[in-house]
Amino acid sequence: MDVLVIGAAGLDVKGQVGGPLQMGTSNPGVIRQSPGGVARNIAENLARLGVDVALITALGDDWPGRYILEHARQAGVNTEHVLVRPDFRTGTYLALQDQEKQLIVALDDMGAIQAITPRYLHDRRRLFREAEMVVIDANLSPAALEMVFRLAAQYGRPVCADPTSAPLAVRLQPFLGQLHLVTPNLQEAYALLGEVGGSSGRPIRLARRLVAKGVQLAVITLAEKGLCYATLNESGNLPAISVPIVDPTGVGDALTAAVIFGLLEGLPPSEAVRLGLSAAALTLQCRHTVCPDISLERLYETLVV
C-alpha cells in the first residue's frame, strides 16, 4: 500500500440558483449530488492516479453510505477498513452556489467520523506500518488525531493534512511540527497559526511561518490567484491555470491529492505543487466532485496548456 487516507466521507449535495437569489422563498435552480468528503475525495483522486490507497472512514448502513462505498471500490480505493454501522447517518455536505458557481453558504454534517476512535485506529496499526504515507483531514477528533500522529511516528511514516475548514484547522495546531505537508487556504492558514480571522500579511509569509513551526512543505491555496508554497530551502508563488468554471467543489482536495502524488513520485516541491494546480484546473471544469478521468497524462496536458 502506498497511502493510508483517514477522515470524512459523505454525500455532496450542490445547488446552483438559476437567477438572483431571493431569501425566504424557493429559488429555481439545478441540484446535483455525488460522493464527497475531504478524505474520500483525496483517496479517490489518488486511486485514479494509480496510487495504491486504503481509506479509513465511517458510513451509515443507508443508501448514501452504500452508494459512496461502492463508488469508492469502483474507483480503486481499498474500502476494507471503512466502518459501516446501521446506527450511523452517513455524512452530508450541502452547498448553495450563485449564478457564477461561487459558494454562497454550505453546511456539513460529518458526525459519523467521530466513530473513528483511537482504539479503532490502534487496532489497525499494521496499516500505518504498511503505508508509505498517511493522509488525514481535520474532521477527525483531537483524540483520533493524536493516535494518528503517534502511530505514524512509531513507524516513521510522513503525515500530510488537509485542514478542511478554518474552525477545524485549529485541531492540527499541536501537530504542525510533525506534518510533512499541509494544504490550507488563506483563512485555514491563519487558523493553523492561531490567528483565526486574520486578514493581513502576504500569504508567502504565512507559508514560511508554517515551515518555521515544523511543517516540511506548506502550500497555501489562493483560489483564482493560484497558490504559494514554502519549504526550508525554497518558496514561491504560482498563478492559477485559467479555465472555465463548471463546479468548484472538490478543487482543493484534488490539488492536495496531486501534490501528494508528486511527492510519492519523488518530484521536488516546486514540481509537485504544479501538478496540484493542474488537478485543480481539471476539477474546476468537471461537474463531479472528483474528475472521473483525472490521470497523469491529463495533468501534464493541462500544465502545457
HELIX and SHEET records of a PDB file:
HELIX    1   1 VAL A   38  ARG A   48  1                                  11    
HELIX    2   2 TRP A   63  ALA A   75  1                                  13    
HELIX    3   3 GLY A  111  ALA A  115  5                                   5    
HELIX    4   4 PRO A  118  HIS A  122  1                                   5    
HELIX    5   5 ARG A  125  GLU A  130  1                                   6    
HELIX    6   6 PRO A  142  TYR A  155  1                                  14    
HELIX    7   7 ALA A  166  ALA A  169  1                                   4    
HELIX    8   8 VAL A  170  GLN A  178  5                                   9    
HELIX    9   9 LEU A  186  LEU A  192  1                                   7    
HELIX   10  10 PRO A  203  ALA A  212  1                                  10    
HELIX   11  11 ALA A  223  LYS A  225  5                                   3    
HELIX   12  12 VAL A  251  LEU A  264  1                                  14    
HELIX   13  13 PRO A  269  LEU A  284  1                                  16    
HELIX   14  14 LEU A  296  VAL A  304  1                                   9    
SHEET    1   A 8 VAL A  53  ILE A  56  0                                        
SHEET    2   A 8 VAL A   3  ILE A   6  1                                        
SHEET    3   A 8 MET A 133  ASP A 137  1                                        
SHEET    4   A 8 VAL A 159  ASP A 162  1                                        
SHEET    5   A 8 LEU A 179  VAL A 182  1                                        
SHEET    6   A 8 LEU A 217  THR A 221  1                                        
SHEET    7   A 8 LEU A 227  ALA A 230 -1                                        
SHEET    8   A 8 SER A 235  LEU A 238 -1                                        
SHEET    1   B 4 GLY A  29  GLY A  36  0                                        
SHEET    2   B 4 GLY A  10  VAL A  17 -1                                        
SHEET    3   B 4 GLY A  91  GLN A  97  1                                        
SHEET    4   B 4 LEU A 103  ASP A 109 -1                                        
SHEET    1   C 2 ALA A  58  GLY A  60  0                                        
SHEET    2   C 2 LEU A  83  ARG A  85  1                                        
END                                                                             
